[in-house]
Amino acid sequence: MSAASVGTTGAALREARVDLGAIARNVATIRAAVGVPVMGIVKADGYGHGAIRAAHAQLAGGAEWLGVVELEEAFALRDAGIAVPVLTWLHGPDADFAAGIARHIDIGVNFLEQLEGVAAAVGRAEVHLKVDTGLSRNGAVEADWDALFARAAELERRGAIHVRGVFSHLANTDEDADLEQVAAFERALSLAAERGLDPEVAHLAATCGALAVPESRFGMVRIGIGSYGLSPVPGATSADLGLTPAMTLVARAAAVKRVPAGAGVSYGHTYVTDAATTLVLVPLGYADGIPRHASNAAPVSIAGETFRVSGRVAMDQFVVDVGDAEVRVGDEIVLFGDPAAGVPGAVDWADAAGTIDYEIVTRIGARVPRRYLP
Ligand SMILES: *Cc1c(COP(=O)(O)O)cnc(C)c1O
């Protein structure tokens, strides 16, 4: 990552500040609310916050497990010296399960052929069987549970695998649909027991289910977005849930100028000044993960005042019309952070761009240095 800086001050031209203490506190808050162990999710570079730093913060907050999508992400955690249980659940046909087993990575298994691949790899895998309870993404559909469980039990008796967990994932459609998935998950657990499996941990809920659907907590919850302080619960803000957004995205004004009325701003002139005004150039663009769909819509905060993106977001920059506000080159612009601190939230950018805050923080690009606050 580059550490771009403005001439004499040495301050970063753009940076994502990541409050590691907030991540730890968020996990502790959720852990206390749910009353079951927490798996901290650090896939996709910790939702853009930095996987290793986020993992350490989650563990400091009381997470006992970590979860990532694929084996390579898990190896990076092991390379960093992290020894707690780590689960992975998305594998290509050529996934190196033997390496996963050797490095004590738990393997989520989604279908019979994958189970055979894991069992054939050298060493005894710790397996979590994934059942599809209604999301229709990964995991075995109900018609295939019996065959999957029976075969897993057989492979377990032979010592080729150990079934440590059974898990699934909610669709977060509405409470009724979630409760139907809870019921389906319970059917899966009974069937697994009937086929001779005795998994030590059953887990279904991610952050939203963990906080909003107590019936979905089972033996562990998998907490991603909540640890980063963002709310997946419809109608509830971070503050409502006692969570603190961990990422604050800032840039420094790269240029400031007065323009007359009638000035067209950025590509396509979708914004035209209606009076003489001051334009501030913000050195972040869609290459950095700033959504172009937020053009003419998303808020920024400068010295406590809120303005809007004016004109289109470009690859490396966008413009903000600040009227007659006194802004100088080098002044700090906050795109999003903790709304409790009086700045826009990632959710405001998400609303402006027609997406969710998960996507806003996760897509912040590699050109934006992360600065970690303890
Ligand atoms: C990403 C993911 C999670 C975490 O979800 P959040 O909503 O961020 O808490 C949990 N489980 C699985 C299988 C996931 O893919």
The ligand as an ORCA input file, in Angstrom:
! r2SCAN-3c Opt
* xyz 0 1
  C     -19.983    -13.271      5.895
  C     -20.557    -14.376      6.660
  C     -20.890    -14.210      8.013
  C     -20.826    -12.881      8.728
  O     -21.967    -12.130      8.401
  P     -22.249    -10.708      9.054
  O     -23.588    -10.359      8.559
  O     -21.193     -9.801      8.529
  O     -22.159    -10.870     10.523
  C     -21.297    -15.336      8.714
  N     -21.405    -16.531      8.114
  C     -21.134    -16.713      6.807
  C     -21.288    -18.075      6.221
  C     -20.716    -15.639      6.038
  O     -20.466    -15.823      4.732
*
